Amino acid sequence: MSELHIVGLAGNITAPSKTRALVGQALGLAGDALHARTTLFDIADFGEDLGRARRAGDLAPGAQRNLETLLRADALIVATPVYKGSYPGLFKHLIDLIDPAALIRKPVLIAATGGGEKHALAVEHQLRPLFAFFEARLLSTAVHVSDRDFSEGRLGDGPALDRLARAIEEFTTIFPGAARIRAAAE
Ligand SMILES: Cc1cc2nc3c(=O)[nH]c(=O)nc-3n(C[C@H](O)[C@H](O)[C@H](O)COP(=O)(O)O)c2cc1C
């Protein structure tokens, strides 16, 4: 079987970004568990003109290539910061450029970072329905982390990291062949 490619999308619009750090950490775990190639994009990778694009073809050539790479991935890890109880508008604008049929049955891990716990269910009430629209294969474990779960720019040991590891484990049930190859290499 050919190498899996897992693409991460961080819906942050600022840098540095805890959301980007979370997606990077999740890709590291998933890449290791599945012996997969990984690529990480954030909103800046879709160009300064993203907000003006009415369709994917309006994006700059590099941004179009990034979107194509994302859509061709075997699986996605998508995280956004929580803004006013939901995802940022520019992230939604990028998602609005995606063909409704482009993510059917694509395995997707959804995650969010928030300032605190108050809007932890944004991941269930906002991100899950968004990807359900696309008929994506959403992992049942979604991950919300807050500022205090980070230590030196990474998720430290604790319930948030445990939950992320549980979500990644779900990928191994979707791609058992890749997980077996990984296990055999140990
Ligand atoms: C405009 C704005 C709105 C925000 N709204 C919320 C919110 O409703 N709930 C919450 O928990 N955190 C909220 N936050 C905090 C961010 O979600 C949190 O700091 C997040 O980790 C930032 O991610 P980033 O470092 O990737 O930008 C908000 C931050 C900004 C800038």
The ligand as a Gaussian input file, in Angstrom:
#p B3LYP/6-31G(d) Opt

LIG

0 1
 C      -11.556000      37.839000      18.047000
 C      -11.358000      36.775000      19.086000
 C      -12.460000      36.138000      19.617000
 C      -12.299000      35.118000      20.562000
 N      -13.413000      34.492000      21.051000
 C      -13.260000      33.464000      21.918000
 C      -14.413000      32.754000      22.392000
 O      -15.545000      33.061000      22.066000
 N      -14.205000      31.702000      23.235000
 C      -12.957000      31.315000      23.635000
 O      -12.833000      30.340000      24.388000
 N      -11.834000      31.987000      23.214000
 C      -11.978000      33.037000      22.366000
 N      -10.857000      33.701000      21.901000
 C       -9.530000      33.208000      22.321000
 C       -8.903000      32.296000      21.254000
 O       -9.803000      31.312000      20.799000
 C       -7.693000      31.553000      21.820000
 O       -6.770000      32.441000      22.374000
 C       -7.056000      30.704000      20.718000
 O       -6.244000      29.730000      21.304000
 C       -6.207000      31.544000      19.756000
 O       -5.661000      30.699000      18.793000
 P       -4.395000      31.110000      17.939000
 O       -3.225000      31.231000      18.906000
 O       -4.217000      29.998000      16.976000
 O       -4.725000      32.408000      17.259000
 C      -11.007000      34.733000      20.993000
 C       -9.886000      35.423000      20.456000
 C      -10.065000      36.410000      19.524000
 C       -8.842000      37.116000      18.968000

